Amino acid sequence: MAPRRICEAGRSLIRSLHCTPSESSVMNTATQGSDRLQAEICMYTPTTSGGHALYALDLLSALTATRPASRVETSLITCSDLPKRYRTTRYVIHDLLPPMRPAGDFPSPTIWSLYRQIYYYRRDRIFLQWVRSSPGCRAVHFQEYTYWLAPLHFSILKRAGVRLFFTVTSIREFEDGRFHALRKTPCHWPRMGFWEPG
């Protein structure tokens, strides 16, 4: 994504998170009256390599550069094995998620597949519990999520007042303004989580 488009996306997201007097009343009492930042935009990117990690670095750097006077902090939630090339001091990195073990550690593809499902469940539960215990986290930008956990987890986050955003790829715009997926993806479950009232 071009730097200009990233900055525009960052400004739009931050404008939507300006604190109002009623919202400020629910802030952690330990931070009220201090110089700490009032709100935090968290990007959930557990993948620590390739395009996901690079996009997180570019977008969060742009968000940090466009942060307004309302004191909004940007941060990354990722796995502990994030390489040094994707680390920076420009924003907070919460590398609290456990890394996935490689396929070579398992005797068969079946065992590897079962391990991945258990791993995704535990990883996303750690993320969910962290957000619920962090009152400053006002919004989460998802680059990816376990699709069969999305309806429940997104519903819980929305009820807690957390705003949700999701990166959508493989989309092409037609001349009549309609959008169409270039390939089929298991996106039904995340959509359920986003559209549920709350």
C-alpha positions, 0 to 999 in steps of 0.5 A: 500500500502506498505511503499516502494511502496508509496515512489517509487510512490512519487519519480516518481511523484516529478521527473516529476514536476521539474521546468524548466526555462520556467515554472519558469517564470509563477510562482506567482511574489510574491513568486519569489526570496523568500524562499517559495516553487516553486511548490505544489502537491495537493491530492484531497481526500474529503472523511475524513474517512476509506481507503481514508483518511488513504491512503492520510496520508500514501502517502503524508507523503511518498512524504514529506519524499522524497521531493528533493532539487527542493522545491516541497510542498505536500498538501491535499485538503479535507473537514473541518471535517477531524478527528484529527487522519488523521491530521499531521504537515508534510504537508499542509492541505487545509480543505476548502471543506464543509462536507456532511450532514448525510442521517438522516438529510433528510426525504426520500432517494429521497431527500437525493439523490438529496442533494448529487448531489447538494453537489457534484457539489458545493464541486467540484466547490469550489475545481476547483476555489481554484486550478485555483486561486493557481498558485503554484499548479502544479499537482493534485492527485485525489483519487475520483471525481464526474464522471459526472463533471470530463470531464469538470473540468479535461479539465479546469485544463489541459488547465491551465497547471495542471498535473493530476494523479488518483488512480485506484483500483479494477484492476488485472494483468493477466499473459499476462500483460493485466489488467482487472477491477474486478468490473464495475465502472463509469470510462468512464467520468473521462477517457474522461477528462484525454484523451482530448488533452490539 
